[in-house]
Structure formats: structure tokens, C-alpha cells
Amino acid sequence: MAKARKPASGSTRHSKGKARSQSKSQKKKTFPPPPPAQRGGVELVDPRVQAQLKVYDEALALFHQQKFARAKQELEKVLEGPSKELADRARMHVKIAEQRMKPSHEQNPRTAEEHYQRGVAMMNIGRWDDARESLDKARKAAPKADHIHYALAALDCLTGEADSALANLKVAIQLRPENRYHARNDEDFAFLQEDPRFTELLYPEKDGTAG
């Protein structure tokens, strides 16, 4: 009876070496991590931020339905989250909700900030004329307040006033350069996305005019 031959030791080493080289080649295949998911300038990688954003969205939905008491409760939860930007947005809406919950005789704004808050509240429910009236009063009372100019720019976009939007946004950026970066991710400025003047204003580094 013929004996079964053992495979040559060289072939065994060759196959092992080949398997080893294949495993090494497989290990070398690495891919760069995807960029952090963002929404409105807020990074969404941290699951705590994702949870905070979910609560914020739910609170805004209540706010837009004018359910201000419930919206305020949810917005106060957002203040406890890790994202400072979301907390700042929530804090602003808490103030507006508190203002809207006051009896009608107490809702007459007097200060620039009160006019501003009323203007933003009117924007959120689509009452453009009322929003403009309040924001114009706020700007007259506090002409150096960057957030008022920024809100007016957003309102101009929502009502299709490109020239006025760019003028107000330019002033907001001059008063506070950080507004340039907020506007890049702000959906309210979608109306200007195709306007080259908007690109030049938000990305001055592209043509060497930064600062």
C-alpha cells in the first residue's frame, strides 16, 4: 500500500507566509474617520449632544405651537446639556417664552432687549411685519447691539430682501466677528446661498480680505 506523502515543509511555510502577508495587508487597510456630523454649527458626535439636540428640537416644536409653558420646561433641560451653543439658543427662547406667558398688559416691550425678544418671537410664528416693527425699535434703542442687526438680517432673508439682509449682516459681523461663523451654518440665510456677495462676506479669506 502506498504511503500518503506529507506535504513538503517548504510549501507549508510558503502558505503560512502567504496567509501572514495577507493578514498584514488586511491590517494596513485603514480609513480616515468621517468628519464630525454637524447641524447649525453644533457637533453631533457626542451622544449627549445628540440627546440635547433632540430635546431642543422638541422644545422648539412646542414653542412654535405657542405652548410656551411646556416649551420653557423642555428648554430648561437643554441648558443642562454639554453644548454651550445649544444652551445659548435655549436660553434665548426661554426668555421669549417667559415674555409670551405674561399677561397681555405686561407684554408691552420698553427696552431694546424686550423689543428684540418680541421681534424674534414674531419671526418664529411668521408675523413678519410685527417682527420688523419690534426689531427696528430695538435697533434704534441699541444701535451697537450685534444680535439685533443679525436678527434683522435673518428677517430680511425670510422676506426676500437680499440687499438689506447683506447690509445688516455686515454690520452684525463688524460689531462681532463671530457672527460670520454663525451665519455660515444658519438656515435662515439659505436665501443668500447663491449670492456671491454673501460668499465674500462670510469667507473673506478666499480673496485675501479676512479681517
Sequence and secondary structure as in RCSB ss.txt:
>XXXX:A:sequence
MAKARKPASGSTRHSKGKARSQSKSQKKKTFPPPPPAQRGGVELVDPRVQAQLKVYDEALALFHQQKFARAKQEL
EKVLEGPSKELADRARMHVKIAEQRMKPSHEQNPRTAEEHYQRGVAMMNIGRWDDARESLDKARKAAPKADHIHY
ALAALDCLTGEADSALANLKVAIQLRPENRYHARNDEDFAFLQEDPRFTELLYPEKDGTAG
>XXXX:A:secstr
        HHHHHHHHHHHHHHHHHHHH         EETTEE  SHHHHHHHHHHHHHHHHHHTT HHHHHHHH
HHHTTSS HHHHHHHHHHHHHHHHHHS GGG    SHHHHHHHHHHHHHTT HHHHHHHHHHHHHH TT HHHHH
HHHHHHHHTT HHHHHHHHHHHHHH TTHHHHHHT GGGGGGTT HHHHHHH GGGGT   
